[in-house]
Every structure is written in structure tokens, then in C-alpha cells.
Amino acid sequence: MNSYERRLEIYRKLLEEEYLDVNELAQLFDVTPMTIRRDLALYEKQGILKTAYGGAYLNQEAVVPDALPLVQSRLDLSSRKIGEAACSLLANGNSIFIDSNILPYSVVMGLGNLRLTVVTTSLDVANVLRTYSKIKLIVAPGTYSSDLGGIVSSVTITFLRQYSFDFAFIGGKNLDVTFGLTVEDETDAHLKATVADNSKHTVILMDSDSIGTSAFAQAVPLRRIHTIITDANLSEEYRAAFEHRGIQLIAVE
């Protein structure tokens, strides 16, 4: 689990429990108490919680119904820059797919001035885009998976087969030069593969810490990936390997 995913889980726990203990969170996420305090300090600056000795309390007055998308957009500076780089690829009239991973979610922040057709499996994405007047929004049907953070099922895959996308923005936690994008869940792998096969331009959004790792099921092989957008910490070895395979690499500062 990377830092912005951890912070999102902390936020969800805060909403559910209203009080969080620093040491318990450190044990849960296998990080140091100091790391948790930094996470909580981020939310305190936003007015979402109030820190106390050994923990933090939810600030009830600051939480609004749409707070989760707002928090997600603030979680990590590099994720916002990755989203901005993704948006720069788009033009009016494009049809796009946005995955339910948190980095593809960062794309929506820059779509307000574009006239697009957007298909998504993310309820968080849909919740934001429903307010954008220029966006034709299509939410894929199926079963919601809390583990995957989106709508992922055989019904979803069948539905997505009927569309052709100009761009597909897909996220994940594992990418290497042998298997491409891999995931733990087979249905999720099938869904991502279906979207990539139906996309003219497949864009993988991923933090550099996840590059060089692999998981159980192949989702998108390198030959189906056109662009990888990541942070500037990607090693020169992987930069060269992806570029050698003809993949456009965008590393944001």
C-alpha cells in the first residue's frame, strides 16, 4: 500500500470511528508512528480532524457529503501532477475510460473545460463528473467491490465490450517489463484487459514505487500500453526499458 492509499484508508476509518489511535494505525499499516502523525497532520491542515495526545478526533463541522473526493484530490502532490499530465493528452470530443484506482481518479480534476464522453467503474469519479455540464457520463453496471474500490464483475466486462475508447486511463500497483501491468484479482485483470483491447491509446498511471513489481494475474501486456505516467523517481533502468519498447514515458516532477 502506498502513501496516498494509506491516507485514504485513514480518512475512511476516521469517518467510521471518529477517533483514531496513532499506535494502532501504525501497527495496522506497518509503518512508524511518526509516519501516521504526518498523515494526520495533513488532514489537520485541511480542518478535517483535530489531533490530540496519541491520536486524532474527527472535526464534525468540517466534514461535508462530498469530502472524500475532495480529500483524494489533496492526498499527494505527485498524484495531482500525474492527473494533470494525463489531461494534457485529451481534446474535445474524446471518449475515455477512467479506472477505479486512485491515480486514475486524479484525472477528473482537470476535465471541467473539456467536452468528453466518460465511461467509468469508479463511484468516486462519477460523483465528481455528475456536476460537469460538458461531460457525458456513463457509469458501468455490475457489482461494487470494496476491496478494489470500484465496480468489477462479469456484467461490467460484458458492458464495456460494446465501447471503443480514444483513451483508457488505468491504474494499478504492479508493473514490470516482463508481464506489463498485473493485479491480484482475476476479474479485475480481465476488465482492464478488455478496456485496453478496446482503446486506441492505453495510459497507465502509477507511482514509481510500484514499477518493477508483479502480481498474480496479467492485465495489460506491454505491447498494449502506449503511455506510462509516473513520478520523477523512476529509475533510469526502467526509463530506458520502457522507451526501448516504444512506450511513451511521462515522468512528472
Disulfide bonds with the S-S distance in Angstrom:
none
